[in-house]
Amino acid sequence: MQDSAILDDEVVTELQDVMGQDFPMLVGSFHRDGEQRLQALEAAYTAGDKETLCRQAHSFKGSSGNLGAVRVFDLCMQLESLAREGELGQVSDLLARLRDAFDQACDALRQI
């Protein structure tokens, strides 16, 4: 793995092979979608909307897993679990870490 904490090289390489010249478009789409999901997660947290928080974290987990963004995937999994259990006390810290991981994953994907 490139940086085991950020991307899964095997997933990224496979996507590059499949997508070819469209890979940068996929990365751009992931970035736009991720920005929207982060905003939705933050809004749901602020509103105390556990159901939306759980649903958004689940969707973000799927898209980041598909792209090999393993740190984002792991944080989304934790966020989804906390939201499902109604444990919102740690969510603020998790959202900050998720934002950081997402930015790092997007940077790493753009450099490929």
Buried (B, 14 or more C-beta within 10 A) or exposed (E): EBEEEBBBEEBBEEBBEEEEEEBEEBBEEBBEBBBEBBEBBBEBBEEEBBEBBBBBBBBBBEBBBEBBBBBBBBBBBBBBEBBBEEEBEEBEEBBEBBBEBBBBBBEBBEEB
